[in-house]
Amino acid sequence: MPGPQTSRVRAQPGRNASPPRRSNSGFSRALQQILLPFLALAVTVMNISEAHRRGDLAVDFKTVSPEIRGLIKGVNPFVIENVGEGGHFLWTVLAGWLLLPFAWMPNGHLVVVALEIVGIVLALHLLGVRDWRLFLIVLIWPTTVGSVQTANITVLVTVLIAAAWHDRGRTRVGLWVGLAVGVKLFAWPLLVWLAATRRWRALGLALAIQVFGVLITLPYISPGDYLRFVREVDRVMAGQAITLDALIRDLGGSPILGRVVTLAAGLAVLWLGRRDLGWVVVAMLILSPVVWLHYLGLLVVPLGLWSTSLLVWCIPVTLFVVPGMLNGSTPQTAFGLLVLAVAPVAARVWPGETSRPI
């Protein structure tokens, strides 16, 4: 019976055996099973508690709640004056109507904070992520910390994109793409993805939602005035954002050069990766004229589609180097862009134990 004998011999530790390796493996497993959950829970609880103590928990949602409630009364939520001072409604009317119930709900901002965490978990599940360690790592990402603390709309966009991937074989993928673009216009490259993958019915549905979004905006503001509002927001905040354009300006380049280089880089990524949802999301982040730190939370899409490597998923954790939401300095902007470039490439190079076709 050579099989069992061979098996027993191999099971016996010889001179070439390395018990310390098994010990290290056990230590690593203990860190993952004990330290990682503790760290994720601690970061989440401390973030919410500290924000509540400062009085700025769900600050983004609470700031725009009066404008959202005013939609029922026909009040124009878009105010162009002093837009650089903050506190303005920078979402779309469609986004406002979707969030209207929470704006009227007592302590609705707390519900939105809870939904931020639920949304992150849901997005990862829809993307096919099943490793619980990756869920915990994402909860530690500074982008997640920022989203939960401010209750912004980025997580909603992430969930809609993840739902689009989950339903990519069905026509209703157009519903999720249409809502994502309707909620945040910088998600428009998703329409290119639908066209490039020949999902024509879904594209038609997504475009119909854009028409609907325009129609429900007309009672509040004319298309011309809305475009002027968007241009003014981009002009005032472009220099504060974590973008290639802002970095070029910081380094002394002209605004025209910054816009041209950014547009060229973003369109190149979009064209080359137009059939791959992960690269389309990366192109979204490059092409967006304004990118705050929490926007980089959208990196869960390419990482979720391409890699299961723990080290790759830890790359966005380094964004703690970039304090706050804005472009505070040239090194901060450069580091944010470095993470945006390195994380997707690393996910492609190191897919981890398993990978799925895109």
N, C-alpha and C positions, 0 to 999 in steps of 0.2 A: 504494500500500500504506500507507494512513494508519495502520493499527494499529501496525505495527512502528515507523514513524517517530515516532508519538506516544509509544510506549514508550521509544524512545531519548532523545527530548527530555526526558521526565520523569526519566529516569535521570541526566541531566546536572545537576550542582549549579549552581544559579543564585544570584542575589543573595539570594534568600529562603531558600536552603538553610541548614541549621544543623548542620554537622559536629560541633560540640561535643556535641550531643544524642546522636549515635551514639557519641561517645567516652565520655559518661557512661554510656550503656547498656552499653558494653563494660566499663567499670569496675565497674558494678553486677553484671554477669554474672561477673566475676572474683571479686568478693567472695562471691557465692553459691556458686561452684564450688570455691573454695579456702578462704576464711575460714570459711564455715559448716560444712563437713565437719571442718575442723581444730578448730573450737570445740566441736562436738558430741563428737568423740572425746576432746578434752582434758578436757571437763567430766565425761564418763563415767569416764575412767581416773583422774582426780584424785579424784573422789568415792569410787570404790571403794578406791583406794590409801589415802586419808586415813582412811576408815572402818576399813579393816583395820589401819592403824597405831594408831588409838585403841582397837582391840579391840571396836568396836561394829558391825562389818559384819554385816548380817542380824540385828540385835539383836532385832527383833520375833519373827522365826521362832525364833531360838535360845532366847528367853525362854519361849516356849510349847511348845517341843519336848518337855520332860519330861511336860507334861500330855497332849500328843498321844500319846506312847508309852504313857501310863497308861491310855488308852482301852481298850486290849486287855485290861488287867487289871481293868477295871470301875471304875477310880478316877474319882470325880467331879471334873471339871476346873474347876468353878465355885466359887471361894472368895470369899465376900462380905466377909470381914474385911479391913480396910485396903486397900480397892479403890482408893482415891485415891493410894496410894503407887506404883502401877504394878507391872508384872511379872505381871499377872493374865491368865488366858485369857479373852479378850473375843470370841472367835469362836464359831461354833456347832459342835455335835458333828459335823454333816455336813461342815463345813469341815475339822475335825480328821481325820476319816476320809479325806477326799480327799487331804490332805497327809501322811498317815501314812507312806507309803513314804520320803519325804524326811527325816522325823524319825528314821527308823531307819538311813538310808543314811550311811556315813562321809562327813563333809564335805558332808552333804546341803544345808546352808545355802548353800554356794557354788553348788550346782545351782539352788537357788531364786533366788539373785541373778541368775544367767544367764537363768533363765526370765522374770524380771521384764522384762529388755530384749527378749527374744524375744516376750513377751506384748504389749508395747506396739506392736511392729512388726506383729504378727499382728492386733491389734485395728484398727489403722489400715487394714490391707489388707482386712479383713472389712467395714469401713465404706465401702470403695470409694475410699479415698485412694490416689492414684497418683503424686503429685508428691513426688519424693525429698526436696525441700527441706523439706516439711512434716514428714516423718519426722525429719529432723535437728533441726528447731526443737523438736519435742516432746521429744527427748532432752535439750534444754537446759532445759526447764521445771523449775522448782524442785520441782514435784510429782513429776516423774519422778526427780529426784535423791533426793528423800526416799523414794520407793518402792524404788528400787534399793538405797539405803543400808540401809534397815531390813528389806527383804524382807517387806513387809506384804501384805495380801490384796486391796488395792484393785485392783491390776492384773488379778487373776483375775476380779473382778466386771466390770471393763471389757471383758475378752475375752468373757465370757459375754453381756454386753449386745450387743457387736458381732456375736457369732455369732447372736444373736436377730434382729438387723437383716438379716444376710446370709441367714438362712433364714426370713424373715418370711412367705414364701408357702407354707411347709410346716408340717406339724403339729409337727415337732420343734422349732419355735420355742418351744413350751411347755417342752421339756426345758431349754433354755438359760435361759429366764426362771425356771423353777422352781429351778434350781441357783443362779442369782444371788440370789434371795430366800432360799433355804435357807442360802447361805453368809453373806450379810449381810442381816439382816432389814430394814434401812432401804431396800432395793431394792423394797419391796412395791408402790410405784406402778406397776411394770411389769405387775402383774396387772390394774390399771385399764386400762392400754394395750391389753392383750389383749382385755378386755371391750369397750372402746370401739370397737375395730376389728373386733369380731365374730369373733374367732378362738376360737370356742367349744371346739373339740377341743383346741387348744393350751392354753387356759385350764384345761380339765379335767386335762390332763397336768401343768401347773404346780401346780395345787392338790393333785394326788395326791403330788407330790414334797414338798409342805409337810407332808402327813400323814405321809409316810415320815420326814421330818426330825424330827417330833414323836415318832414311835414309837422312833427310835433314841436319842432323848434320855432317854426314860423310865427306862431301866436306871440312869442316873447321877443324875438329879435329878427331883423331882416338878414338874409344871407350875406349881404355886403358888410353890415355892421358886425356880424359874427366873425367873418374873415378878418376884419380889422382888429377885433378883440384877440383872436388867436395870434395874429402877427405881432401885436403889442406884447403879449405874454412871452412869445418866443424871443422877441428882441430884448426884453428886460431881463429875462431869466437865463438866456443862453450862456451868458458868461459865468453863471453860478452853477451850472450843471456839470455832471460827470460825463463829458462827451469829448470826442476827438476834436471837435470844433473849439471847445473851451480850452483844451490843452494847447492847441496851436496858438490861440490868442494869448494865453499865459506866457508862451515862449516868444512872444513878440510878433507873431504872424498877423496878417490882416484878416478881418472878418470874412472877406471874400475867399481868401485862401482856405480858411478853416471850413467854410461851407462846401467848397469844391472838393477838398480832400475827403471830408466826411461823406459827402454824397457819392463820390467815386468808390470809396471803400465799402459803404453800405450796399450800393447797387451791385458791386462785384460779388459780395457774399450772397446777396439775394439771388442773383442770376445763377451762380454756380451751384447753390444749394436749394434752388426753388422747389425741388421735389421732395426735399427733406425738411420736415417740420422743425427739427432742431436748429438747423442753420437758418431757417426763416425767422425764428425767434431771435437768434443772434443778430440777424440783419435788422430786425425791429429795433433792437437796443442801439445799434450803431446809427441808424437813420433818424431816430427820434431827436428832435431839436432840444428837448429838455429831458434829462435823465437824473433822477434822484437816486440815492443809495438803494432804496427799497425796490426800485425797478429791477435791480440785478437779481432779485428773488426769482425772476422769470427763468434764470439759469436752471431751475429744477426741470424744465422741459427738455433741453438737450441732454443734461446729465441723466435724467430719468429714462430717456430713450436709448442712450448709448452705453452707459457704464453702471457697474455695480461695485466699483472699486471704492473702498472706504477712504483711501488717500485722496482720490479725485474729488469725492464729495466734501472733503475737509478743506479744499482750496478756498471756497467762499468764506470760510470761517475767518480767514486772514483779513477780511474786510474790516475787522475791528481796528485796523490801522487807520481807517478813514472815519474819523469821528463826525457825528452829525449827518445831516441829509445833504448838505450843499458842498460845492467845490470851495473848500476853505483855503486851499493852497495848491500850487502846481504839483508837488509830490503826492498830495491826496488824490488829485484827478488822475495823475499818471498811474498810481497804484490801482485805483478802481478800474481803469481801462486795461491794466495788466491782467487783473483777475478775469475780466470779460473776455480777454483773448486766450488766456492760458487754460481756464476751466473747460471750455468746449473742446479745445485741441487735446487736452489730457484725456478727456472722456473718450475721444475717438482712438487715441493711441493705446489707452489701457482700459478696455471694455470690462475687465473684471472676470469673474468666474463664468458668467453667462452673458449673452448678448442676444438681441432680437433684431430681425430685419426691419428696416424703416419703411 
